[in-house]
């Protein structure tokens, strides 16, 4: 089963979003493992990740986080600034759906240009 990892600075906002994203993905009939992580814990969690969603406040670090994701065969996307608002889980679910559609096939096909949230 694919794992979506949401990373933020300390893990608090990503935990809240992970709960809402699980619900949004289930409504789309997508069964994925959705987890949250603080940025310092990323290395130990990334190895089992298919999709890395990066909090918008980590925008300046996105290129480096994306490179780390690519090294383990994961796709990364920068979440939009509005992700923690009322429609944020749906925006995140849209990104996950897009990344899943692009990565159908082998995990090595996950190496493409990063998606940046609008």
Secondary structure by P-SEA (a helix, b strand, c coil): cbbbbbbcccaaaaaaaaaaaaaaaaaaccccbbbbbcccccccccccccbbbbccccccaaaaaaaaaaaabbbbbbbcccccccaaaaaaaaaaaaaaaaaccccccccccccccc
